[in-house]
Amino acid sequence: MGYLWRKARPAAGLPTLRMHDLRHFYASGLIAAGCDVVTVQRALGHASATVTLSTYAHLWPSAEDRTRGRGDEHARRGARPG
């Protein structure tokens, strides 16, 4: 597959990318779309979610990120306590 990709890529006018780069791009897109770790694991064919997390954990928003985002959203709406 690698040989075919290296031959087809320049013919298609695509930038220098490895198949691994495309796989990482795909996984990153799934995560950005809100997919959970098990969904991404299965899509990539990883043996376990641990493998997926060890590679892509930095891409999932942390609990702090989600909380901050929800707080900002709440403030923009002008919500009042109670």
N, CA, C and O atoms as a DFTB+ gen file, in Angstrom:
328 C
 N C O
     1  1       0.827      -1.184       0.000
     2  2       0.000       0.000       0.000
     3  2       0.875       1.252       0.000
     4  3       0.571       2.220      -0.697
     5  1       1.952       1.239       0.772
     6  2       2.825       2.404       0.850
     7  2       3.408       2.785      -0.501
     8  3       3.471       3.965      -0.847
     9  1       3.837       1.778      -1.269
    10  2       4.406       2.040      -2.588
    11  2       3.378       2.709      -3.492
    12  3       3.678       3.695      -4.164
    13  1       2.178       2.170      -3.502
    14  2       1.124       2.739      -4.346
    15  2       0.807       4.171      -3.943
    16  3       0.610       5.035      -4.798
    17  1       0.758       4.421      -2.634
    18  2       0.477       5.771      -2.145
    19  2       1.581       6.734      -2.570
    20  3       1.299       7.833      -3.047
    21  1       2.839       6.323      -2.397
    22  2       3.964       7.205      -2.758
    23  2       3.965       7.512      -4.250
    24  3       4.421       8.579      -4.661
    25  1       3.468       6.605      -5.051
    26  2       3.399       6.828      -6.494
    27  2       2.199       7.705      -6.869
    28  3       2.322       8.597      -7.709
    29  1       1.055       7.458      -6.257
    30  2      -0.173       8.176      -6.601
    31  2      -0.210       9.595      -6.042
    32  3      -0.766      10.493      -6.674
    33  1       0.374       9.805      -4.865
    34  2       0.285      11.097      -4.195
    35  2       0.786      12.252      -5.056
    36  3       0.039      13.206      -5.272
    37  1       2.019      12.205      -5.554
    38  2       2.469      13.340      -6.371
    39  2       1.687      13.474      -7.682
    40  3       1.477      14.582      -8.176
    41  1       1.262      12.345      -8.236
    42  2       0.482      12.394      -9.481
    43  2      -0.846      13.112      -9.263
    44  3      -1.382      13.734     -10.179
    45  1      -1.370      13.020      -8.045
    46  2      -2.634      13.692      -7.716
    47  2      -2.407      15.126      -7.245
    48  3      -3.363      15.853      -6.978
    49  1      -1.141      15.532      -7.145
    50  2      -0.834      16.891      -6.715
    51  2      -1.025      17.116      -5.227
    52  3      -1.234      18.248      -4.790
    53  1      -0.955      16.047      -4.447
    54  2      -1.134      16.159      -2.993
    55  2       0.192      16.456      -2.310
    56  3       1.248      16.069      -2.811
    57  1       0.146      17.141      -1.168
    58  2       1.384      17.428      -0.439
    59  2       1.991      16.141       0.122
    60  3       1.347      15.092       0.142
    61  1       3.222      16.241       0.569
    62  2       3.914      15.095       1.145
    63  2       3.223      14.660       2.427
    64  3       3.309      15.336       3.452
    65  1       2.553      13.556       2.361
    66  2       1.862      12.963       3.502
    67  2       2.113      11.470       3.487
    68  3       2.172      10.841       2.431
    69  1       2.259      10.916       4.680
    70  2       2.367       9.465       4.791
    71  2       0.976       8.902       5.078
    72  3       0.084       9.635       5.504
    73  1       0.794       7.623       4.847
    74  2      -0.477       6.981       5.183
    75  2      -0.756       7.166       6.674
    76  3      -1.904       7.349       7.080
    77  1       0.291       7.119       7.477
    78  2       0.144       7.312       8.920
    79  2      -0.424       8.702       9.222
    80  3      -1.240       8.856      10.131
    81  1       0.004       9.706       8.464
    82  2      -0.519      11.064       8.653
    83  2      -2.021      11.107       8.371
    84  3      -2.770      11.771       9.087
    85  1      -2.453      10.411       7.344
    86  2      -3.881      10.375       7.009
    87  2      -4.676       9.657       8.096
    88  3      -5.794      10.056       8.421
    89  1      -4.100       8.604       8.652
    90  2      -4.752       7.867       9.741
    91  2      -4.910       8.766      10.964
    92  3      -5.959       8.774      11.608
    93  1      -3.862       9.520      11.277
    94  2      -3.909      10.433      12.417
    95  2      -4.944      11.539      12.163
    96  3      -5.678      11.926      13.073
    97  1      -4.997      12.035      10.945
    98  2      -5.976      13.054      10.575
    99  2      -7.399      12.522      10.757
   100  3      -8.267      13.220      11.282
   101  1      -7.625      11.301      10.327
   102  2      -8.937      10.655      10.470
   103  2      -9.314      10.530      11.944
   104  3     -10.427      10.881      12.336
   105  1      -8.390      10.032      12.752
   106  2      -8.660       9.877      14.189
   107  2      -8.936      11.231      14.836
   108  3      -9.851      11.359      15.649
   109  1      -8.152      12.234      14.479
   110  2      -8.341      13.575      15.032
   111  2      -9.714      14.125      14.669
   112  3     -10.362      14.774      15.489
   113  1     -10.155      13.867      13.449
   114  2     -11.482      14.310      13.021
   115  2     -12.595      13.635      13.799
   116  3     -13.584      14.275      14.155
   117  1     -12.440      12.349      14.065
   118  2     -13.439      11.638      14.866
   119  2     -13.528      12.236      16.265
   120  3     -14.619      12.443      16.795
   121  1     -12.377      12.509      16.850
   122  2     -12.339      13.073      18.201
   123  2     -12.949      14.471      18.204
   124  3     -13.737      14.801      19.091
   125  1     -12.590      15.299      17.213
   126  2     -13.136      16.657      17.128
   127  2     -14.651      16.634      16.945
   128  3     -15.349      17.554      17.371
   129  1     -15.154      15.576      16.309
   130  2     -16.598      15.447      16.099
   131  2     -17.315      14.941      17.347
   132  3     -18.539      14.814      17.359
   133  1     -16.546      14.654      18.396
   134  2     -17.154      14.246      19.657
   135  2     -17.257      12.748      19.878
   136  3     -17.950      12.304      20.794
   137  1     -16.581      11.965      19.055
   138  2     -16.628      10.511      19.237
   139  2     -15.902      10.104      20.517
   140  3     -14.902      10.708      20.902
   141  1     -16.422       9.080      21.156
   142  2     -15.786       8.583      22.378
   143  2     -14.617       7.662      22.024
   144  3     -14.445       7.264      20.871
   145  1     -13.825       7.336      23.037
   146  2     -12.600       6.569      22.822
   147  2     -12.869       5.190      22.226
   148  3     -12.093       4.726      21.391
   149  1     -13.931       4.537      22.629
   150  2     -14.216       3.195      22.099
   151  2     -14.582       3.263      20.615
   152  3     -14.185       2.391      19.842
   153  1     -15.322       4.272      20.218
   154  2     -15.667       4.441      18.806
   155  2     -14.410       4.644      17.972
   156  3     -14.259       4.033      16.915
   157  1     -13.507       5.502      18.445
   158  2     -12.257       5.761      17.726
   159  2     -11.399       4.497      17.713
   160  3     -10.809       4.159      16.687
   161  1     -11.327       3.808      18.834
   162  2     -10.561       2.557      18.924
   163  2     -11.016       1.579      17.852
   164  3     -10.197       1.012      17.129
   165  1     -12.310       1.387      17.755
   166  2     -12.852       0.430      16.783
   167  2     -12.609       0.887      15.344
   168  3     -12.291       0.075      14.476
   169  1     -12.758       2.180      15.097
   170  2     -12.542       2.701      13.743
   171  2     -11.100       2.499      13.291
   172  3     -10.841       2.261      12.111
   173  1     -10.165       2.594      14.230
   174  2      -8.751       2.448      13.894
   175  2      -8.266       1.008      13.984
   176  3      -7.169       0.688      13.525
   177  1      -9.080       0.142      14.575
   178  2      -8.682      -1.250      14.708
   179  2      -7.695      -1.506      15.827
   180  3      -6.980      -2.508      15.809
   181  1      -7.648      -0.609      16.803
   182  2      -6.756      -0.823      17.942
   183  2      -7.261      -1.984      18.790
   184  3      -8.467      -2.205      18.901
   185  1      -6.338      -2.717      19.381
   186  2      -6.693      -3.874      20.211
   187  2      -7.407      -3.458      21.490
   188  3      -8.223      -4.208      22.025
   189  1      -7.097      -2.261      21.976
   190  2      -7.732      -1.799      23.216
   191  2      -7.847      -0.284      23.204
   192  3      -7.162       0.405      22.449
   193  1      -8.727       0.218      24.057
   194  2      -8.884       1.668      24.193
   195  2      -7.617       2.287      24.773
   196  3      -7.340       3.464      24.546
   197  1      -6.851       1.503      25.517
   198  2      -5.597       2.000      26.095
   199  2      -4.630       2.424      24.995
   200  3      -3.954       3.445      25.123
   201  1      -4.559       1.657      23.931
   202  2      -3.693       1.999      22.799
   203  2      -4.144       3.327      22.196
   204  3      -3.320       4.197      21.912
   205  1      -5.434       3.478      22.004
   206  2      -5.987       4.707      21.431
   207  2      -5.686       5.898      22.332
   208  3      -5.239       6.944      21.861
   209  1      -5.930       5.738      23.618
   210  2      -5.692       6.838      24.559
   211  2      -4.220       7.207      24.651
   212  3      -3.885       8.384      24.778
   213  1      -3.338       6.217      24.588
   214  2      -1.911       6.528      24.705
   215  2      -1.426       7.359      23.521
   216  3      -0.434       8.080      23.632
   217  1      -2.116       7.263      22.393
   218  2      -1.727       8.021      21.202
   219  2      -2.488       9.333      21.059
   220  3      -1.915      10.340      20.642
   221  1      -3.773       9.330      21.402
   222  2      -4.636      10.466      21.083
   223  2      -5.245      11.181      22.282
   224  3      -6.064      12.081      22.095
   225  1      -4.880      10.819      23.494
   226  2      -5.515      11.405      24.689
   227  2      -5.443      12.930      24.693
   228  3      -6.373      13.595      25.148
   229  1      -4.353      13.479      24.191
   230  2      -4.180      14.936      24.201
   231  2      -5.220      15.656      23.347
   232  3      -5.396      16.867      23.486
   233  1      -5.903      14.939      22.474
   234  2      -6.885      15.577      21.600
   235  2      -8.277      15.670      22.206
   236  3      -9.077      16.508      21.791
   237  1      -8.574      14.819      23.183
   238  2      -9.881      14.899      23.831
   239  2      -9.874      16.059      24.803
   240  3      -8.898      16.245      25.529
   241  1     -10.941      16.847      24.835
   242  2     -10.985      17.953      25.805
   243  2     -11.007      17.395      27.223
   244  3     -11.633      16.373      27.504
   245  1     -10.312      18.091      28.096
   246  2     -10.298      17.674      29.500
   247  2     -11.599      18.118      30.175
   248  3     -12.356      18.916      29.622
   249  1     -11.839      17.602      31.343
   250  2     -13.019      18.011      32.113
   251  2     -12.975      19.514      32.369
   252  3     -14.009      20.181      32.354
   253  1     -11.775      20.046      32.603
   254  2     -11.637      21.488      32.836
   255  2     -12.031      22.279      31.589
   256  3     -12.700      23.308      31.689
   257  1     -11.620      21.799      30.424
   258  2     -11.983      22.471      29.171
   259  2     -13.494      22.494      28.982
   260  3     -14.069      23.524      28.629
   261  1     -14.133      21.350      29.221
   262  2     -15.586      21.274      29.053
   263  2     -16.297      22.183      30.047
   264  3     -17.256      22.866      29.690
   265  1     -15.832      22.193      31.291
   266  2     -16.450      23.029      32.319
   267  2     -16.290      24.503      31.976
   268  3     -17.235      25.282      32.098
   269  1     -15.102      24.878      31.549
   270  2     -14.837      26.273      31.180
   271  2     -15.739      26.676      30.019
   272  3     -16.319      27.762      30.028
   273  1     -15.857      25.813      29.029
   274  2     -16.704      26.109      27.875
   275  2     -18.163      26.272      28.259
   276  3     -18.841      27.170      27.759
   277  1     -18.646      25.424      29.128
   278  2     -20.040      25.520      29.562
   279  2     -20.261      26.782      30.388
   280  3     -21.304      27.425      30.274
   281  1     -19.282      27.138      31.220
   282  2     -19.395      28.363      32.016
   283  2     -19.435      29.594      31.131
   284  3     -20.223      30.510      31.363
   285  1     -18.578      29.613      30.111
   286  2     -18.565      30.731      29.166
   287  2     -19.896      30.830      28.429
   288  3     -20.438      31.920      28.249
   289  1     -20.412      29.689      28.009
   290  2     -21.697      29.653      27.304
   291  2     -22.816      30.184      28.201
   292  3     -23.669      30.949      27.754
   293  1     -22.804      29.783      29.430
   294  2     -23.803      30.218      30.402
   295  2     -23.734      31.743      30.588
   296  3     -24.764      32.414      30.635
   297  1     -22.526      32.273      30.692
   298  2     -22.339      33.716      30.886
   299  2     -22.798      34.504      29.655
   300  3     -23.392      35.573      29.794
   301  1     -22.532      33.989      28.462
   302  2     -22.943      34.682      27.232
   303  2     -24.457      34.797      27.128
   304  3     -24.978      35.775      26.594
   305  1     -25.143      33.813      27.631
   306  2     -26.607      33.846      27.583
   307  2     -27.181      34.819      28.608
   308  3     -28.369      35.140      28.570
   309  1     -26.350      35.279      29.508
   310  2     -26.827      36.206      30.522
   311  2     -27.688      35.534      31.575
   312  3     -28.556      36.163      32.180
   313  1     -27.440      34.266      31.785
   314  2     -28.233      33.522      32.772
   315  2     -27.966      34.052      34.171
   316  3     -26.858      34.474      34.503
   317  1     -29.002      34.016      34.964
   318  2     -28.894      34.482      36.351
   319  2     -29.007      33.292      37.295
   320  3     -29.723      32.332      37.012
   321  1     -28.299      33.361      38.415
   322  2     -28.381      32.256      39.372
   323  2     -29.801      32.086      39.894
   324  3     -30.574      33.038      39.997
   325  1     -30.114      30.822      40.222
   326  2     -31.407      30.517      40.835
   327  2     -32.456      30.450      39.825
   328  3     -33.616      30.202      40.155
